[in-house]
Amino acid sequence: MKASPPEVLFLCTGNYFRSRFAEILFNHRAAALGLSHLADSRGLAVDLVDWNVGPISAYALQGLELRGIPPGDPLRYPIQLRESDLLAARRVIAVKEAEHRPLLDRRFPGWCGRVEFWHVDDIDCARPEDALALLEREVEQLLRRLGAETRASRPRSAAG
């Protein structure tokens, strides 16, 4: 049986820290809320990033652990974004507009208009715990919006 495409696709540069944290956090919280939405993540320039060591950032793992969220086993390595990923997702979110809009426009022309951009810095501009806290707030807001959309799309019963 083929898995359904993700509702949400999180993008960052290396698919190592921010997008991976957002993906795992989203999936954990969506399941806890009883939402059927799934997230995945990709990197816009995994091929250009040489500082990633291992499958996922130690900062992301620490942030998940502090929140009591298992990262999954086995951990996968970063994945380069392909156009087929963009086509399959219903909602695409790039976590840092100033960083990701130019990359997206250069590598996938015409897609910027279909992407929601957040403003979460990487660790070169923010402390990891601050970046993760902002990602957590953004993910929680997204889950509230998706929950409201889900409730609004359900047919009303005759009794109520």
Secondary structure, DSSP 8 states (H G I E B T S, - for coil): ------SEEEEESSSSSHHHHHHHHHHHHHHHTT----EEEEESSGGG-----SSS-HHHHHHHHHTT----SS-----B--HHHHHH-SEEEESBHHHHHHHHHHHSTT-GGGEEE-B---TTTS-HHHHHHHHHHHHHHHHHHHHHHHHHHS---TT-
